[in-house]
Every structure is written in C-alpha cells, then in structure tokens.
Amino acid sequence: MEAVMEKIKTESILIIEDDRDIAELLRLNLSEQGYRAEVCHNGLAGLERALEENWSLIILDIMLPGMDGFEVCKSIRSSNRSMPVLMLTAKSDELDKVLGLELGADGYMTKPFGIRELLARVKSIFRRIEVDREQNSSKTYRELRFGDLQIFPEKRKVLLRNVPLELTTKEFELLLLFADNPGRAYSRQELLDVVWGYQYGGYSHTVNSHINRIRNKIEDDSSEPRYIKTVWGMGYRFAEKGELT
C-alpha cells in the first residue's frame, strides 16, 4: 500500500496538442509515471482549460487550430506568472524557439522527439521547481530595497513607489538575480545559463528582450536606466546602493 502511495504524484499536466495520436501517447506515458494528465486538442479550448486550474505543467504545441501556441502561451503568461510551459514544435526554425522563450515558455522540444526524452525533460522541470521551493523554504529572505524599488523574493512581489508591478516568471528571476548581486556584471550567456538553463546557449538576444521589458517596467527612463546598467562589451549589472542615493 505504501509503495502504491509513493508512486502517486500531485503534479497535474495539461497537454494541448491537436495531433490525437501524439496527445494520447503523451497522456498514457505521463499517467504511467503517476502524473494526472489531461488533453485538449484546440488552442482556444486549451487556453480556457489552462486558466481554470493551477496546473503543475502545460505541454503546449505551437501549431494548433483555433489559436496557435504562441498566443496561448502569451495569454497564460498574462494571467498566471508561474505556471511552467513546455512548448512543442515541428519546426526547427530558431525564430520559433526564440519567440517561445521570449513569450515566457520554460523550454521547448522539437518534433520528432523520443518519449523518454520528453519524460526526462518533464522530470527536470519538476526537479528544478522542487529545488527552488526547498531553497525558498530554508532561506529567510529580507525585503530587498533599492531606492523606490522593493523586491519580496518569497512572495515573488515587486513594488515601485509602493505600486505592484506585473512581471513574468523569467523577468522576476532575472531581476532577483541582479538584486541579490548588486554591482556584479553578468554576460548574456551567464544570464541564459542561470535563468533559462545551459541548453539555451546562443539565444543571447532573448536576454536583451527581457532586460528591455524589465527596464520599461522599473525605470523612469529606460534609455538612461538607474537600476539595470549595461556593461559595454560584457552584459549587464545591477546598480549598487550607493549609486541610487
């Protein structure tokens, strides 16, 4: 009985995939691993279902009827900032991968892929979430304050002049990394490795896009940033407190 209970997982996975054979293959294999898996075959229906529940993970195809995966991901991110999204694409075009990452996807896989590869990726995402949760529970965070900017890591909350800011998961992770290490310069590749993972090497322009969006949200004048400074020829750094007085 205990062995059976140990196999039961609490993670729920929504599969939004219009290819019914692939969707059913994913559902069966994920269910065999102990996950609760559900399928939608249409982008609009998938988005509606995604917003009805706090899913542990969404596996999202790009080419969907009704609404494509990019729009679904964008809508999910505008409503839920932390729900992990793993995108599936039949295309090898790098622009698709970059766009997916910039819209807030946590990863992507290119079809055709092996089911073991996908299961390994799913487990990797859940391991990363669990490590983050354990680190947060064992670490007492204080409020991080830099001038008018306040960051509450355990609440994943950011205030500017006491007004809450809406940041995506990756935007928050980037901002927190900078704020935890003021003055330290990071290359774009280092930021990709830490926030997205080493497998996304070569997509440094994704970092640039996220930095620009963060600046638009926290800076009075994004062309002359106070908080996130450009280190020419290197990358970016967060201002030290002495620079903000």
C-alpha positions, 0 to 999 in steps of 0.5 A: 500500500505504501509503495502504491502511495509513493508512486502517486504524484500531485503534479497535474499536466495539461497537454494541448496538442491537436495531433490525437495520436501524439496527445494520447501517447503523451497522456498514457506515458505521463499517467504511467509515471503517476502524473494526472494528465489531461488533453485538449486538442484546440488552442482556444479550448486549451487556453480556457482549460489552462486558466481554470486550474493551477496546473503543475505543467502545460505541454503546449504545441505551437501549431494548433487550430483555433489559436496557435501556441504562441498566443496561448502561451502569451495569454497564460503568461498574462494571467498566471506568472508561474505556471511552467510551459513546455512548448512543442514544435515541428519546426526547427526554425530558431525564430520559433524557439526564440519567440517561445522563450521570449513569450515566457515558455520554460523550454521547448522540444522539437518534433520528432522527439523520443518519449523518454526524452520528453519524460526526462525533460518533464522530470527536470522541470519538476526537479528544478521547481522542487529545488527552488521551493526547498531553497525558498523554504530554508532561506529567510529572505529580507525585503530587498530595497533599492531606492523606490524599488522593493523586491519580496523574493518569497512572495515573488512581489515587486513594488515601485513607489509602493505600486505592484508591478506585473512581471513574468516568471523569467523577468522576476528571476532575472531581476532577483538575480541582479538584486541579490548581486548588486554591482556584479556584471553578468554576460548574456550567456551567464544570464541564459545559463542561470535563468533559462538553463545551459541548453539555451546557449546562443539565444543571447538576444532573448536576454536583451528582450527581457532586460528591455521589458524589465527596464520599461517596467522599473525605470523612469527612463529606460534609455538612461536606466538607474537600476539595470546598467549595461556593461559595454562589451560584457552584459549587464549589472545591477546598480549598487546602493550607493549609486541610487542615493 
